[in-house]
């Protein structure tokens, strides 16, 4: 074995800064329209036919190789590149570019037979062979075999003219690996973080239930811990394993790639049957530092449930990972599940919605539907018969428009003045003590959704950001665990003229998930001008007194959580309507220095949340012409590579929508027609217009 795991991880972490500085900026010369293509899965020979149909659809990039390590290396040290070579040749002959994936997210049978311990041990026991992503990403035998196959593959393809970039692994996470070897590494991590066991015991409150650790050799597995501080730290450590693992792979790839080629990863989001919220198991912003360009997988409801919200959220997360850089949609649905088969027009609407958020590539998972195994009924662009179908025919129009409009739609740059501050640490901590069925993402997403529905552009930022002041309004949902330094930065942000909206449970505990011993919400009480010492569950009994946000009776109710707020300097925006709790505030606002802080002390309905955020946008001076439009008409804009403002008017409904175009003289890019100011635009059902100002 070439290196120990620990030295490999340390080397990967030390190289992160170098990798970030050395990474070449990938600059595509056209919009990329792609599919994942698995020739090795095909039930019969049809590569030439597939390439022909791809060209007819305007497909100009395919993603290959990431799924079949067992085909690439059927036995240890025996390599077969024939399936890759034939696809590379066919694509190159057709002028279609290729993204090569490292094939490490599904291990071959021979590796498991030789080293059964490459299968991860999780809190439920050791994984069985069969599923993908069942391995321990820290296992030295796995790492040695993975490095070998990566190097063999890249050495073989690195000079091929069709290859434009590399994808490291696939939707990588730690997969809950937590066996004895991982626990041993965690102890080493904790020794480096805490100078003594006394400091650890005090920081985490381990005297409780005799959890105190008095000897490093006695350090127990974190799997069974009832201590949220220890559990959250272990989850943070597991996320760091992902960051190190991807940096390690990226470092290997960088030895082979050409300066014009890129390295990416297809990050995914929290899954609720579709892409939903911040990924709990990956620190996306940290992991993205080793990449040249961020990639994202976005799957979403369709048909009558299509709103575009997940497309927008996933895009904003991906764009924010690299400080506003354009990104790649590496996977999204063509047909997908049976309930996702798009209505006519929806595939086009979805594709251009990705571009409207700043994507430079839209790629479907996958080209063809599978005829066996677990994903048989996750349908690709082609159905099981491989013949043209309505979704494929619609894709042809997308490919043609991508090709024609690339100079106008490529590299859309966005400058948002509103941000949502999220935190992986707060997510883990909050989810350790969820409020009924509500977890961190169910607090964050309604706030994002409210901005989306009122056509307010949003960036996602995390505690590592150094640019709070570039935003006029920052929303801080459920920042349950945070160091004093971050909370003071937020106070200073408000003091210096920013506007902040905090929700309940923000500032409640420190970075070690230890509840602060002062009146809540602790340090941010200074900016918010409010305190509380008690909280309760309102059941279905409590409303907001006087219906201050003018919503329906059911929407005026408080749900599942209410803090009994006592203003110090804040003014009250809403009181509880209750015979005993009515003397307490529910929502407050406080002038602090040059800025304004709003505190929401209860779980409100989505309608009330939207009203609160609408008022915050107006108070920040950000309410403009775009906000005259509301969902189902979504407006997104940016500046293209030609220096011109481009506006996307997107209709997320089955009914035609008429809107007034209020800006200066422009061109309708889809038709080429001129568009004078104050002209009405008619958007067909599930339709859109793209406007370029002259």
N, C-alpha and C positions, 0 to 999 in steps of 0.2 A: 504494500500500500504506500502511495507516494507521500501522503501527508496525513497527519492526524486530523480528525474533524475539527478540534479546537483551533489548531493553527490555520486550517482552511477558512474557518469562519472569521477569525481575526484578520487574516489577510484580505478577505472579501470586504470587511467593514473599513479597513484602512484604505482600500482602493476606491471607495465610493466617491470621494471628492475628486480624485484623479479622473475617474471614469466620467464624472459629470462634466469636468472641464475639457476632457479630451474628445468627448462625443461630437461627431460631425452632425451638423444640422441637416436632416433630410429635407430636401426641397423637391416635392413632386412637381412635374411639369404639366400634370393633368389630374382631374378627379379620378380616383380609383374605384372601379366597380367590380366586385369580385365574388367568388364563391370558394368554399372549402371543397377540395376535390380528392376523392379517395379511389384511385384506379384499382387498388388492391382489393377493394370491397365489391367490385363489379361482378355480377354473376356470369357475364360473358363479355367477349372482346368488343369494345365500342369506343375506344379512345378517339379515333378519327371523327366519329360521329359526334361525340361530346364536344370536341374542339370546334367543329363546324357550328354546332348549336350555340356554343358560347360566343363565337364571333358574331353570329346573327343577333345575339342579345346584347352585344356591346360589352361583354365581360372582358376586362383588360388585365386582370390579376387573379391568380389562384393561390390558395394556401395549401401546402401539402406536407406530408412526412411526420406530423406531430403525433400521430395516433398509433403507429404500428412498429414499435421497437422489435417485436417478435418476428416480423417479416424482414426487417432490415438486418437483424442479427439473430438468425434462427438458432444458432448455438454459440456459446461463448467464443469470441474471437473469429467467428465465421460470418462474413458480411456479404449481403446480396443487395446491390444498389440498382438492380435491373428495373424495378418498378419506378424508381425515382428517375433514372436515366431516360426511360421512354417518355415519361410525362414532361420532363424538362425539354427534351428534343421537340416533342409535339407542340408544346406551348411556345417555345422559342420560334419555331417555324411559322407559327400563327401570329407572332407579335404580341403574345400574352405574357406578362411578367409573373414571377413566382416569388412567394414568401415561403422560406423553409422553416419549419418548426422543429425544434429539438424534441426527440421522441421519448421524453423521460417521464411522462405522467401516467404511463401504463407499463408495468414491468413484465418482461417475458417469463415464461414458465421455467426456463433453465436457471434463471437467477434465483428464483424462489426455491427451487429444488436444492441448489447448491448452498444457498444462505437463507434458510427460512426466516431468520430474524430481520430480513429487509422488510417484512410485513409489519406495519406499525402496531405497537401495543397501545391501546386506547383505554379510557376508563371502563369500557365494556369488555376488555380482553383483547387478544390478538386478532387482527384482521385475517380473513380467509382470502384465498386467491380467487380471482374472477372479476371483481369490480376494478375500475380504474382508481387511481389516486388512493391506493390502499397501503402505500409504502411509508417508511420512516425516512423523511428527507434528510435526517442527520446520520443515518446508518452508514458507516464507512464503506461497507461492501457495495451498498447502493451507489454511493458517491463515486467510488472507483469505477464501477461499471458504467454509470451515467457519463462520467468524463470521457471514458474510452469511446462510447458510441457517438457522443457529440463531436469529438475530435475526428473520428473516422468519417463521419458524415460531412462535416464542414471541409475537411481536406479534399473530399471527393467533389463537392459542388462549388467551392469558393470561386472558381474561375469561370463558372458558367455565365454567359451573358444574360440569361433570363432572370437571374436571381437579383432582386432589388432589396431584400431585407431578410431578417431572421426574427422568429418568435421564440423566446425562451420559455420552455415548458408550456403549461396550459392551465389557466384558471387556478394558479397555484395557491395552496394554503398549507397549514401545518398538518391538516387532517387529524387533529387531536392527538398526534403522537406524544406519548407521555410515559413510555416505559422506563425501566431502570436507567438506561443510558441517558435518556433525556432528563430524568430527575437529577442524575449526577451532574450534567452540564448546568442545570438550573442552580444547584448548590454552588458551583463555581461562579456563576453569574451573581448570586446573592452575596458571596464572599467579597466580590469585587465592588459591590454596591454599598455594603454595610461594613464598617470597620470592625464591628464587634457584634457578638450575639446579643449583648445587652441593648445596643442601639436598634437592632432588628426587632427584638421582642417588644421594645417600647413603641417603635414606629407602627408596628402592626397589631399591638394589643394582644399578644399571644399568651398572656397570663390567663385569658378566658378559657374555661373548661380544660385547664391544664395543657393547653396547646404550646406552652412555652418550650423553646428549644434551648437546651443547656450545653449541647455539644454538637459541633458540625457533623460528626459522624452519626448523630441521632436524627438528622434532618429527615422528616417523613415525606412520603410522596404527597404532592400537592393535589392529587386526584380526589382524595377524600376530605379535603379541607372544608371546614364550615366557617373559616375566617375569610371574609371578603377581601381583605387587604392582601393576603397571601394568594388567594385564587386569582385576583385581578393582576397581580404581579406575574403570576405564572402565565396568564393569557398574554400579557405584554411580552414576556419572554418568547412565547410561541410565535407571536407576530414577528419578533426580531429574527427568528429562525427563517421565516419566509423571506424577509428582507435580505438576509445574508445568502440564502440559497440562490435567489434570483441574481444577486450581484456576482456570486461565484460563477453562475452560468454565463452571465453577460461578459464577464472578464475573459472566459474561454473563447466565446464567440468573437470578441473584439480582436483576438490574436489572428483571426482568419478573415474577417470581413474587410471589404474595400471601403475607402473613405466615403464613397457615394452611397453605400448601403446603410441600412438602419437596423437597430435592435429595438424590439418592442415586446410587450407581453399582453395577453388578453385578460385583463383584470375583470372580475365579475362583481356583482353587488349582492346584498342580502337577498335571499331567494324566498318568495312566498307564492310559489307557483309561477312566478315571473320576477323580473328584476325589480327590487323595491327600494332598498335603502343602503346606508353606509355598510360596507362589508365588515362584520365583526372580527374576522380572522386574519385580516391583512391590513397593515399600515400602508395604504396606497401611496401616500405622498413620500414616505421614506423609501419604499421599494422602487418607485419610479425614478429615483435619482440615478440609478445605474443604467437607465434606458435612454435611447435617443428620442423616442417619441412614445407617448402613451397610447395604449390600445384598450378597448373596452368591449365587453359582450353585453348587449342590451336586448332583452326579450320582454314583451309587453302584451297586455290584453289587446284584443282586436275586435272586429265586427262592431256591434253596438257599444262595446266597452272601450273602444279606442279613443283615448283622450290626448295622446302624445306626451303625457306627463313624464312617463318613464324614459322616453326618448330624450326629453329635455334634461331630466335629472341626471341620467347616466352621462350625457354629453357634458353637462356642466361639471360633474365630478372629474371626468377625464381631462377636460380642458384645464381645469384648475390644478391638476396634478403637476403640470409642467409650467405653471405660471402664465397661463393664457395661450400656450402653444396649441396649434391645431392638432387633432388626434385622429386615430383610425378606429372605425367601428369594425372590429375584426369578426364579430359574430352578431347577427340579428336574424330574425325569422323571415322566411319566404312564405311557406305554408305552416310549418310547425305542427303543433297539436291540432286536433280536429276543430277545436273551438277558435283557433287562430287563423284559419283559412280566410284571407282578406276579402272583403267586399270589393267589387269593381272600383278602382280609383284609389283604394287604400294603400296598395303597395307603393304607388307613386308618392302619395302624401307622406308615407313613412320615410321613404328614401330622402326626399328633399327636406324633411324635418330634421334629419341627422345633419345635413349640410347647414341648415339654419342655425344650429348650435355650435358649428365650427368644425365639423368632421371633414376630413379630406378623403376618406374612404368609407364606402358602405359595402360590406361583404356578408353574404348569406351563409348560414350553416343550415344546409349545405347544398351542393349541386343536385344530388340525386337522393331519392328516398332509399332506405336500406331494406333488405329483404329478410333479415334475421337479426336476432339479438335484442338487447334491451331498448334500443332506439328505433325499432321497426316503425313505430307510428309517430315519430317526429319527422314529418315529411320535409323534403328539400324543395328546391325550386322546381325540379321535375318530380312527378309522382312515380309510383312503382312501375309504371309501364314505359317510363323514359320518353314519352311522347310530349309534344307541345300541349300546354294546357292554358287556361286563362291567366294564371299567375305568371307563367313564363312569357306569354304574349305581352303582358303589361310590363314585365321587366325589360323587354326589348325597347319599349318607349323610353324607359329610364336610361338605359345605356346610350341611346341615341342623343338624348338631351344632355347627359353628362358630357359626352364627347363634344357636342356643339357649344355648350355653355361653360366649359371648363375655365376659359380665361376670365369669366365674370364671377364665377362661384368658388374658385379655388382660394384657399388661405384666407377665409373670412375672419377678420379680426374684430374682437368684441371688447369693449371697455365698460364694465358694469360698475355702478356706484353703490350697489347693495351686496352684502355678503352674509352668508350663514356660517357661523363658527361652529364646527363640529370637532369632536374629540374621541379618538378610539378609547382612551382611558376612561372618559366619562361614560361612553357607551357600555363598556364592560362593567363599570361600577354601578351605573343605574340599573342595568339588567340583573345585577345581583339582588336587587330589591325592587322588582317591578311593581307597578301599581295595577293590580289585577292583571288583565290581559295586555296592558299598555307597556311597551318597552321603549327604548331610546328612539328607534326609528319611527314609531308611531307618534312620537312627539315632534320629531324633526320634519317628517314628510308633510303633514298638513300645513306647516308654515311655508315650506318650499312650494307646495301646491297652491297656496293662496297667492304668492307672488306670480306664479306661472299663470294663473287664471286672470290676473289683472295686468298681465303683459309687462311685468317688471323683471328685467334681466338680473340674474344672481350668479355670483361666484361662490364656491365652497372654499373655505379656508380652515386651517387647523392651527393648533397652538404654536407651530413652528413659524408661522408667518411673521415677517418683520414689517409688514405694510398695512397695519390696521388703518392708518390715517388716510390711505387712498380711498377709503369708503366713507360715504356720508351716513350710511345706516348699516349697522351690524346686528343681526339677530342671533341670540345665544340660547339655544334650546337645551334644557336639562343638563347644564354643565355641573353634574353632580360631584365629580372629582376633579380638582384643579389645584395647582400650587398657588401659594400666595402671590408669586410674581406675576402669574397670568391675570389674576383678579385685579391686581394693582394696575397692570397695563390697561385693562378694560376701564377701570376708574379714570385713568389718565386720558384715555381715548375720549370719554365723555367730557371730562373737564376741559379738554382742548377744543371742544366744539362738535364732537361726533354725537350721533344718536344711536342708542342701543335699546334693544328689546330683550329682556331676560324672561325666562319662564321659571315656574316653580322648580324647586330642588336644585337651583343653580347655586354654586358656592357652598354647598352643604358640607362636603368633606374635603380633606386635603388630598394631595396626590397619592397618598397611601390608603385612600378610602377610609380614613379615620375621621369621624364626624368632628367638626370644629366645636369648641367648648364655649363659644360666644353666642349671643343672640343671632339667629339667622336673619337674612342670608349672609351673615358674616361680613367679609371685607367689602362686598359690593353694596352693603347697606349704605355706605358712604355716598355712592353715586345714586342709588335708588331712593334714598330717603325713607326707608321703611324697615321695620323689624317684625319678627314673629317668634314665638316660642312654642306654639301649638299648631297642630294640623289634624284634620279628620277626614273621614270618608263621608261625603254628603248623601250617599245613597241616591234616591231619586227625588229628594225633598227640597233641594236648594236651587233657587233661581237668582239672577242678578236683579237687584231692586230697581224697579222702574223701567226695566228693559232698555238700558242706556244705549244699546247698539242697534235698536230697532229691528230685531229679528223675530221670527215666530216664537210662540210660547215654548215649544219643545227645544228650539235652538237656543233659548235663553237660559237653559238649565246648566248647572255645574255638574261635572261627572267625576266620580271616583277619587278626587283629591282636592282638598281645599286647605290652604294655609290661612291662618287667622291673622291677617296683616294689621299692623298698627303703624300708621304714618308718623314719621318724625318731621320731615320737611316736605314730603310728597303731597300732592293733591290726589284726591280719590276720583278715579274714572268710573268705578263700579263698586257698590256695596253688595254684600250677601243679603238676600231676602229670606230671613229666618228669625223666629222668635227669640232665639238665644245667640245666634251667630251674626245677627244683623248689625251689631255694633262694630264689626270688623270689615276691613276693606278686602276686596277681591282682586282689583286691578288698580295700580297707581301709576303716577307719572311725576317725575321730579326734575326740576331745573338744577343742573349741577355745573358750576363753572360756566363755560360757554355752550354746554351741550344739554342733552335731554335723555333721561333714562326712564323706560317704561318697565314695570314689573308685573307679570301675570302670575298670580298666586294660586291659580286653580286650573283644572283641565276644562277648557271651554269647548264649545261646539266648533266645528270648522267654520260656520258662518260668523261667529263672534271673532274667532282668530283672524279671519279675513278682514273684518272691520277694523280691528286693532292695527293690523299691518297696513291697511289702507291709510289710516290716520297717520301712522308713522312715516309712510312714504310722502304724504303731503307735508308733514311738518319738516321733513328733510329737504323740501323744495324739489322733489324728484317726480312730482305728478305732472305729466305732460300729455301731448296729443295721443301717444300710444295707449294711454290709460282710458281714453274714450271708448276703446274696444274692450270687450270682455269675452271670456270663453263662451261659446265654442270657437270664436275667431281668435287665433293666436298670432301675434305679430312678433317677429324676431328680426334683428337687424345687425349690421356690422359694416366694416369697410373692406372692400375686396383688394386684390393685388394691383388693381388699376387705380387705387386711391378713391374709388367711388363708393358712395353709400348704397348698400343693397338691403332691401326690405322684403321679407317673406310674409305674405298674408295667407294663413293656413286655416282651413275650415274643418274643424273636427266634429262634424255633424252630418246627418243624412238629409239635411235640408239646405237649400241655397241660402247664402248670406250676402247681404249688400252692405258695403262699407264705403265711407268717404275717404278718398286719398287726399290728405291735407298738405303734403309737402311740395317741393318745387318740381318743375318739369322733369319727366322721367321717361323711361322706356320699359314696357312690359317684355321681359326677356323671353318668355315662352312663345310669344307671338311676334315680337319685334315692333309692336304698335306703340305709337307715342301715347303718353299719359300726361295730360295737362293737370295742373293743381285743381283741387276741389272737384275732381271727377269721381263718380261712383264706380266702384268695382263690384262686380257680381261674381261671387265665388260659388261654383257648383257644389253639390253634395260631395263631401270628402275631397274637395278640390282646393286649389291654391293658385296664387299669382306671385311672381317674383319681379320686383321693381328695382331698377337701377337708376339712380338719380343722374342727371346729365351735368 
